[in-house]
Amino acid sequence: MTAPHPRHRRALALPAGLAVAASLALLPGTPATAAPAAETAPSTAADATSLSYVVNVAPGHRPSATLRRAIAEAGGTIVTSYDRIGVIVVHSADPDFAKTVRKVRGVQSAGATRTAPLPSAATTDTGAPQVLGAKDLAAAKAAAAAAGDQDPLEPLQWDLPAIKADKAHEKSLGSKKVTVAVIDTGVDDTHPDIAPNFDRQASVNCVAGKPDTADGAWRPSAAESPHGTHVAGEIAAAKNGVGMTGVAPGVKVAGIKVSNPDGFFYTEAVVCGFMWAAEHGVDVTNNSYYTDPWYFNCKDDPDQKALVEAVSRASRYAEKKGAVNVAAAGNENYDLASDEITDPSSPNDTTPGDRTVDPSKCLDIPTQLPGVVTVAATGAKGLKSSFSNYGRGVIDIAAPGGDSTAYQTPQPPATSGLILGTLPGGKWGYMAGTSMASPHVAGVAALIKSTHPHASPATVKALLYAEADATACTDPYDIDGDGKVDAVCEGPKNRNGFYGWGTADALDAVTW
């Protein structure tokens, strides 16, 4: 069933000027749209009545023979087991599987990762990004030629000077020894702006919950979202005289595909993504998504509790192995520090319904997990983007994610208030969302790691926050100018609900 709200909630695909269609969230007053469902299904041996589950046990050991037998007797088939964190991925057609297996000795929690049988019957809502037109392309090339030291499309990237990345590049482009993994919808590594910096060894397809290392398995198909490719270009598009420039154009970027053809990011895939990153030398992960099918996962629900635990274990393990995990805060203009939020879109793979949740107890994962860097979005005027979630004590840092050009208009020669990125097939285009803000921070974290190669994740995060430009609350915040306050910012200049510790600073990342 198609959800009444779009399920992608970390990026927007908006035309320049007034927004009319949202890919991951909506600007105020914007109707939702849905694109046709993808024709292909995720690879799985399960039949059409099966669900996928995570079973969480004590970490450090392979599932015992007794546990394996109990899972089989409950109607489950083990797909894979992440023994280091004690997470087992299971398929079962028995609707009582989770209830039964929770009673087994040694099982700490267990829950279904979806509410629709395998493969998902849901639709994708990803709107088409605004592909860069010939007129803008010609104007950008002319401006770059006049500047002399810019890639052809860099004049359109107002977001780079917004975080001083243009100045940072005069000192350092980042180190080839640093890899940022884009845990997302897949990355087109054949793109001319991505190919020079692509890390094949750190790339994989995790959609089925276990690694698929076939060549090119990390790429999106023509029917799938370009989201991950856009994000990858924002982070590490090469400074090579072609197209655009990434925040850290000298580092490596990897593609870890965790989104199925319908556009869903299920728990087993996300766990696989973090574990792959942990075991393949990744320094930074970018997570511009939320884990389906629940926007917020409530710990008083046994299924949702198990999903939180599984992704928590995986993200903690990735950090323990050296990765800084960066995630988008979301695009509903929610106050994540409030006492309650109305969630209208969960579960998004069957029939969602309104429910009231406490965001301190019901978590958006991975962005609200301990240790994860939570990123809010800003527009071309440096103000919180109209759609960006916020919340004092929840938002860690802010970075350009774009906004409607009518709300925040960039300085010429840039023409769009959205964020330019790479698109599959050697193209470039605009998108907006906290999905676009998170890779800016991931890129800055990669520059910090390049400058301080022996820094631990904790040190990289400490420098990221210390180097951020303190940004005072926008008060009153009336982004659309209709005379009504659209959100309330709380906190001091150096730690508030809109901008966290401040706006990311790439120049300090290469000079401190």
N, C-alpha and C positions, 0 to 999 in steps of 0.2 A: 504494500500500500504506500502511496505517496504521502509523505508527511505534509501538514499544512504550512510548515516553516522549512526553509532550506536546511539540509543537514550539514553542509559544509559551513563552518562558522569561524574561519580564521582569515579569509581573504575576500575581497570584493572585486568584481569585474565591472567597472563603472566607466561609461563614456565620459570624456572631458565635459565640463559644464555640469548640468544637473544630473544626478544619478537616477537611472531608471531601472537597473537590474542588479541584484546582489548575488554574488557567488557564494559567500560564506556568511554574510550578515547584511543588514539593511541600514541605509541612511534614514533619518526620520522621514516618515510619510511615504516610504518607498514600498511598492507591492512586491511580494515574492514571486519568483518565476521558477520553472523547472524545465530542465532539458530532458530529452528522451533517455531512457535507460540504456546502458551499454548492452551489447548483444552477447558478450562472452561472460562466462562464470569463472570464479576462482577454481584453481586446480585442487581437487579433493577427492578422496576415495569414498566419502560419506554419501549416503543416499539422500533423497530430497526431504526426508523426515528427520534427519539428524540435526542436532545442535552441537556447538563446540563449547567446551568447558575448560576452565583452569582448576586444577586441584593443587592446593598449596600444602606442602609438608615441610618437615625440618630440612634445611639445606645441608649439602655436603655429601649426600649419599645417593646412589641409584635407588629407584623404587624397589623395595624388597619383594620377594616372591609372594609374600602374603598380601601385600598391597596390590600388586599386579593382579593377583587372583580375585581380590575383592572388587577391583575396578571392573574386571571382566564379568564377574557375577552380577554386578549392578547394571550391566548392559553397556559398558564403555569399552572403547578401543583406544589405546594409547597412541597418539600421533608422534609425540616427541617429549623429551624430559630435559629440563634445564636444571641439572642436579646441583650446580653451584649455588643456586638460589632456591631450590626446592619447589619449582613450578612445573607441573605436568600438564600437557595439553592433551585433552581427551575428546573424542567424538562419541556421541550416544544418541540413539533414537528413543530412548526411554525417558519420558517426561519427568520421572521421579529420580533420575540418576543422581542429581546433586543432593537431593534430600537423603537418599540412601547412602551415598559415599561419605557424607559428612559424619555419619555415625561410625565410620571405620576408624579403628585405633591408628593414630599417627597422622590423620588428616586434620589440618588446622583450619582450613576453610576451603570451600568449593563453590563455584557458581558458573552459570551459563554466560557466555560472552556475547550472546545475542538473543533476540526474541523471535527472529525469523529463521526457518530451517535453512540448511546449507543446500545450494547456494542462496544468497539473499535475493529476495524478490523486490527489493526496494529500488527506487530510481535515484539518479544523480541530479543535482540541481545546479551544477557548475555552469555559470554563464560564461559566454565566450569573452576572453580578455579583449581589450581594445588594441588591435594590431596596429603597429606604427605605420602611418600612411606615408606615401611618397613625398608629399609636401613637407611634413615635419622632418622626414629623413634628410631631404635636401637642405633645409634650413639648418639642421643640426650639424651637418657636415661642413657647411659654410662657416658656422660659428667656431667649430673645432679647428678648421684650417686657419682661421684668424688668430686663435689662441696659440696654435703651434705645438702644444704638448699634450693635447687631449685626444682620446679615442673619438671617432666620429659622432657618437651619440651622447657623449658626456655632457654637452651643453644642456641637454634635456633633463639631466639628473640633478635636480635641485637638492635631492636628499644627501648627496655626497658633501657639499659644503655645509649642510645643516649639522653634520657631525664632524666637520673638519677633516673628512677623509681625503679631500683634494690636497690639503696641506700635508697630511700624513704620508701621502704617496711620494712627496718630494724627499722624504727621509727613508721610507721603507714600504715595500709592497707586500711584506710578509714572507715567511719562510716556506720553502717547498717541503720542509720536514714536518709541517703542521697540516693536519687533515681535519676538515669539517664535514661531518656526515649529515646529509639532508634526509631525515626520516620522514617520508612523504609519499606522494603519488607516483614517484619514479622520476628519473632524470635522463634527459636525452643527451648522452655524452658525445654524440656526433656534432652537436652545435659548435660552430667555429669559435665562439667565445668561451665554451666550457671545455672542449677537447684538450687544450694545452694544459689544463690544470686537473684533469680527471684522475682519480685514484681508483683504478680497476680492482685492485686487491681488497679494498675496503668496501666494495659495492656488492649488493646482493638483492634478491627478491625474498621477502619474508611473509608474503601474503597468506600462505597456508599455515603459518605458525612455526615453520622450520625453514632453514636456509635453502634457497635454490640458487646455485652458483653458475647456472648455464650462462654462456656469453650473451650479454644484452638483456638478461632477465630483469634488470633494474630499470629498464626503459618503459615509459608509458606507451600504450598502443595509441593508434590514431583516435580511438573512441574515448580514451581516458583523459583525465584532467591534466592540463599543462602546469598545474600549480607547483609541483616539485622542481620542474625545470626553471620556472620563473625565480623561485627561491634560490636555487643553485647559482644562477647568474648574479643575483643581488650580492651574494656572498663573495664569489670568486671568479666573475667574468674576467678573462685575461686582459691586461693592458697591452694589446698587441696590434693596435691600429685597425681593429675590426670591431664595429658595433659599440658596445657600452663598456663600462669599467665597474668591477665589483668593489665592495668595501675593502676586501683583502685580496687584491688581484694576483698576489704571488704565492698564496697558499694552495693546497690541494683540496678538492671537493669530491665527496663520494655520494653515491645514490643508494639509499636503503629503502626499497619499495615496500610499503606496509599497507597500502590502500588497495582494496579489491576493485574489480572493474566497475562496480556500482558506486564506488567512491567512499566505502566504509573503512574506517580504521578500527579493526577489532583487536581485543586485548591480546590474543595469542600472537598476532602479527607485531604489535607494538613491543611485547616482551622479547620476541625474536630480534627485533630491530636494535633494541638497547643491548642485548647480549652480544649480537654480532659486532656492534661498535666497540663494546668492552674488550672483545677478544682480538680486535684487528687494529689496535693502535690509534684509534680515533681520539683526537684532542678536544673536539667540541661537537655536540649534536644539536641540530636545529629541529624543533618540533612545532610546526605551524598547523596544529590540528587538535581536536579533542578525541578521546577514545570512545568509540560508539559502543552500544546504542544510547547510553545515558549521558546527557550533557553534564549532569551532576550525579555522582555516585554516592549514595547514602550508606553509611556504615551500619545502620540498623537494619538494612536489607541484606540477607545472607549472600545473595548472588552479587550484588554491587560491592559488598565488603570484600569478597574474594577478588574482584577485578582490581580494586584499589591496592590490595595487598600484593597481587602479582606484578602490577606495573611499578609499584613502589620498590619492590625487591630488585627488579631489573634496572631501574634508573639509579638506584643506590649502588648497585654493582658496577654499572658503567662509570659512575663517579669514582668509586673505589679504585677502578683500573685506570683512572687518569682523565676521564672526559668531563668537561663542563657542559651541563645540560641546560639549554636555553629554550623557552617556550612562549608561544603567543598567549596573551591574556584573554582573547575573545572579543567578539564584535557586537554585543547586544546593548552597549551602554549600561551594563549592570554595575551596581556598586557591590563588589565582592566582599566588602567589609560590613555589609548591612546585616540585619537580623534575619531577614527572609527575602527570598527571590521567587517569583513565579516562573517556573520552567514549563513552557508550553510544548516542548518538542521531544519529550522522552517517553518511551523508547522510540527512536526515529526509524527503526527498521520494520516496525509493524504499525500499530495504531497509537500515536502519542496522545497524551491528554494533559491538561493543566495540573500541575502539582506545586505546592509551596514547599520550598526547601530552605534550610539554614546552611549558607555556603561555608560556614566554619565546620560543619559536620558532614555535609554532602559536597564532595570535591569534584572539580573539573580536573581531570587527569589527562596529561601529566603536569599541566601548568601549576596546579596548586600543591604539588607534592613537595615535601621537605627537600631542600637543596637545589631545586630547579629555579633558574632565573626567570622570573615572570615579567614579560615585556608588554607595555602599553604603547599605543601608536600616537604619533603627532602628525600634523599636516604641514603644509608649506609655510605657514605663519608661525610655526613652533608651538601651536596650541594643541591640546588633546584632540584627537580626531573625533568627529561627531559620534562614531559608532563604538569607540574603544571602551572596553570594560575598564574599571578603575577600582580603587579601594585602598584606604590607608592601611599599611602593614601587609598588604597583599602584593601590590605592584612594587617591583624592585627597581625598574629602570624604564626609560622611555626612549623611543627612536622613531624616525620617519616611517610611517605606514601609509601616508597619503590621506586624502579626504576629497570630498566633492570640490571641484575647482571653483564653484560658486561660493563655497564657504571659506576656503583658504587658497588664494590664487598665488602661484609662484612668480618670482621675478623673471623677466625675459632674460635669455632666449627660451627658457622652459615655458611650455604652454599648458601642460596638464598638471593638476594637483595630485595626480596619482603617481605610482612608483613604476619606473621603467624596469623591465626585466627581460630575460631570454625566454623564448617560446620554442617548443619543438619544431623541427624542420628548418632550423636556421633563421628563425624570425625573432622579432622583438615586439613587446607590447606592454600595455599598462594594466596594472591591477592595484587594489588597495585593500588594507586590512591590517590587523595585528599580525597576520601571516607575513606581511611585508616588513613590519617593524622588527620582528624576532630575528630574521637573518642579518639585519644591520648590527644587532647586538652580537650575534654569533660571529660576524666578521670582525668586530672590534675585539672580542675575546680571542680570536685567532691571531690578531696583531699583538695582543698582550703576550700570548704564548710564544709568538715568534721573537719578541723582545726579551722574554724571560723563559727560555726553553726548559728550565728545570723547575718552574713554578708548579705547585700542586693545584688542583681545581679550586681548593679553598683560597689560595693566594691569588689566582686569576680572578676569581669573583670579588675578592676584597679590592683588588686594583681596579676592576671594572666599576665598582661603586664609588671608590675614592676619586677616580678620575672623571666621573660624570659631572657635567655642568649643572650645578644646582638650579632648579627651575621652580619659581614660585607658583603657588596656586593661581589659576585663572578664576577670578571672582569679581563680578558674577560671570558665569559661563553660559552665554546665550549664543551658541555657535551659528544658529540659523537666523539670528536677528529678528525674531518674532516677538521679542519683549518678554519671553518666558525663560526661566532658568532651566537648562537642559540637564545639568548635573551639578553636584556640590562637591567641591574639593576641600579636604581637611588635612591639616598638618603644616609644618614649617617648610621653608624653601628647600631645605636639604633632605626632606623625608616626608613626602605627602602622597595623597591618594591618587593624584593624576600622573605624576612623573616619578614617583619613588625617590631614589637618590639623585635623580636628575636625568638629563639627556645624555646619551652615550657620546663619548669624545674619542675619536680615532687618533687625533694628533697626540694626545697625552699617552695613548696606548703605545706609541713608538718612541716616545721621548722620556717617559718616567723611568 
